[in-house]
Amino acid sequence: MRNSSVERARENLGSQFRALRRSRGISARELAGLAGWHESKCSKIENGKMVPSETDIRTWARLCGAAEQAEDLVAAAAGVKGMYIQWREMEVTGLRSAQSKVLPIWENATDFKAYSHSLIPGPLQTREYTHAVLSSIRNRRSLVDDVDAAVETRVRKQELLDDRRRNFRILIEECVLRRRIGGPDTLVRQMARLVDVSALPNVELGIIPEDRNSPVRDRMWPVEDFWIFDRMTVNVELVAAFMTFTTAQEIRLYEQAFDELAELAVFGRAARSLIATALKDVNDG
């Protein structure tokens, strides 16, 4: 099922093609005939049911006497396509390829905000934890086994923490600390890394206690894991797809959610106390 934001983006793109055709004073049927397409193709594009290929866009612009607008339309279409990418498209050649595709946005950003209720966020993970997570994904999606190579690529995210020009504000739910990923030894090392990372001057780690009751928690709807990059881009990982949001309205909603969740979190010594309790539970278990 497509996200409503994606649907709106496709419809907005379609309206640009409709306006271009109408400015030329031709019908959708006439345009399709000139292009050699089935007449339904124009309708699908204009109503957001289909995102045209680069060749289609250039043909549309040329037939409407607006070839100079083709580049902008190609870029707009690429943005819409990039909003919703199914994992099977990103991982067609394996996990390493999928990890590589998202690295540029990480390497180009300096301000990071994240929330997670499912896993320790990528840059905070140990190598063993990352290996366990990616192995699980490989098995669930029946992918080729390139986990070791994917881990090496993903470790580059972790290295960004060493760059003091980059600032990270990360919120995780307390339940994440108790999620059995990779076995007791992996979790012990992972908890130790969280303590070390929380002491870095460019990292603010907040943990939301499981028993935190407040008016803010009462009014918060379930929130998916997300990353905000430089207040310009939001990435969300769904079960079936990888989503990217770039409009000001969408980013504002995620920033609002982050701020409200931050009100529930504890930081510094209180956060490390929760990590220590989780570590004790692992050892006792």
N, C-alpha and C positions, 0 to 999 in steps of 0.2 A: 504493500500500500504506500502510495506516495505521500510525502508530507505536504500540508497545505501551502507552505511557503514555496515549495518547488512548483506546485501547480500554479500559484499566482505568478511566479517568475516566467513560466512557460506561456501563460496567457498574456502577460505584458509584452513578451517578445513577439508573440503572434500579432498583437495589435500594431506593432511597429511595421510588420510586413503588410498588414491590411491598409494602414495609412499610406504606405509607399505605393501600393497598387492603386488605391483610390486617387492619389495625387496625379497618377498617370491617366486616370479616366477610363480604365478598362475593368472588365468583370473578371472574377476568379476563373470562370470558364475560359475566357479569352486568354488569360495569362497561361493557364495550363496548356491550352492548345499551342501557343507560341513556344512553350518550353518542351512540348512533347511529353507532358505528364498526364496521368489520369486526373480527371477534373476534381476528384475528391482530395487530391494531395494539397491543393491550395487551401481548402477548407480546414484540413487537419493542421496545417502550419498556422493559419490565422487564429484558430481556436485553441492553440496550445496543446493539441493532441500529438503533435510531432515536432521535434526539433530538427530543422533542416541541416543537411550537410553543408560543408563549405562550398562545394560545387553548386548546390541548389541555391545558396544565398547569392553567390556571384551571378548566377543566371537570373534570379529574381530582380536583383538590383539593375542589371544591364537592360532587361526588358522593360523596366520601369523608368529607364533614362536616369538612373541614379547610381551609376557604377562607382562614383566617388564615395558612396556611403557603405560600400561592401565591406571594407576593413572593419569599420565599427560594428556592423551587424555580425560579422564572423566572430569578433571578440565577445560580443554580447551572448551569442549562441554558445560559445565555448564556456562562458561563465555559468549559464543555465545547466549545461550538461554536467559541469563539474560539481554542481550542488548536490547531486544524488548519484553516487556510483556504487553499484552492487559489488559486494566483496568478490564475487566470481569474476568480475571484470578486472579488479585490481590484482587478484591473486591467480590469474590464469597461468602464470609461469612460476608461481610459488610465493612464499611469504617474503622473501628477500626483496622481490620487485615491489611489493606493496609498501614495505618499510621505506624503500628508497624514494618512492613517489611523494611521500609526505615530508621528507627531510628538508627540502628547500624552505618551506614556511617556518620550520623550526630554526634553521640557520640564519634566516633573515630577520627574525623577531628579537626584540630586547625586553619586552614586557609580557609576562606569562601569568595567566590565572587559570586555575583548574579546580574541578570538583569531581570526586569519585565516591560512589557508594558500592562499587563492585570489586575493584582491584587497586593495589598500590599503583599510582601513576608512573608511566614509563621512566622518566628521568630519575625517579627515586628508587627504582628497582635494582636489586643485585643481578648479576649475570645469571645466577642459578634460578632466581625467581622469573626472570624474563624467559629463560629456556623452558621452564615449566608452563608458563602461560602460552607461549607460541607452540609448544608441542600439543597442548590441548586444542588450540585452534586448528592446527594441522590435522589432528585426528577427527575433529568434529566436521570439518569441511572436506575431508578426504583429499588433501593437497599433496603435492610432491614433497618429499622430505628434504627441505633445505633449511631446516631450523637453525643449524649451526651458523650458516651464512647470514640468516636473518637476524640472529642475535648480535653478530658483529656489526651489522648495519644499525640496529636499534641502540647499541651502546653509544653511538655518536650523539644521541639525545642526552645521555647521561653526562657526557663530557662537557655539555654546555653549562652545567652547573659551576664549572671551574672558571668560567668567564664572569668576572665581577661586574661587567657592564650590563649583564642580563639579570633581571629581577623576576623572582618566582613567588607567587602567592598560591598556595595549594591547600585545598580543604579535602579531608577524607572523613568518611563516617567511621566511628569506632569499630563497627562490625567488620570493616575491611581488615583490621589488624588480626582478627581471629579466623579469617578465611583460610582454609587449609590448602595452600598452593605449594606443591613440591615437597611436602613432608616437613617434619619437625626441624631438621637441621637447616633446611632452606629458610624456614620462617625465623629461626633464631638469628641467622645472619642478616635477614631482611630487617628485623626489628633493630638490630645494631646499626644498620645503615641509616634507618630513619632518624635515630638519635644523632648520628654524625651529621647528617644533612641538615637537621633542624638547627644546628649551631652555625651554619654558614651565614655570613652577613647579608647575602643576597637572596636568602630563602626564608620565607615565612610559612611555616607549616602549622595548619590548624586542624584539630581533630574535633569532630562533633560527637559528644558523648551520647551513648545509646539512651540514657535516662534523661536527656535534656528536654524538659517540658517548658514551653513558653508560648506566648501568643504568636510569635513568629513561626514556631514549629507547627502550631495548630493550623495556620493559614497557608503553609507551604504545600504545594501539590507535589507529587512524585517528580523528581528531576533526574534526567539521564546524565551520565558522565559527559563532561565537556571540557574543552580547552578554549581559552580566549587569547588570541595573539595580537598584541599591540592595539587592542581595542578596535581592530579592523577586520578580523576574521574569527569565526567560531567553527571548530571541528567537533562533530558528534559521531560517536561510533554506535551504530544500531546493530541488532542481530544480523540483519540482512544487507546492510549498506553503510557506507561512509558518507556523511553529510557535511557540507560546507555552507556557512551563511556569511554574507558580506554586507548586507544592507544595514543602515544605521538603526532602523527600528528593531531588526532581529538581534543585533549585537546589544542594543540597549536592554532588551528583555533578559538576555543571559547575564549581563552585568548586574541587573537588578536582582536576579536569582542568586548570583554569587554574593552580593552584599548582604542579602537577607540570611543566607546560609552562614556567612562569616559571623553574624551576630550570635549564632548558636555555638560557634567553635571556641575551644580553649587553645591557648598558644604557650610557647615557652615551657616553663617548668611543669605546668599543668598538663600540657600535651605529652611531655616526656614521661610523666607519671602514668598516663593511660597506656603508653607504649610498654612501660615496665610491667604493668599489670597484665597486659596481653602476653608478654614474654613469659611471665610466671605461669600463666595458664597453659602455654605451650609446653613448658618444662614439666609441669605437674601432669599434663595429659599424656 
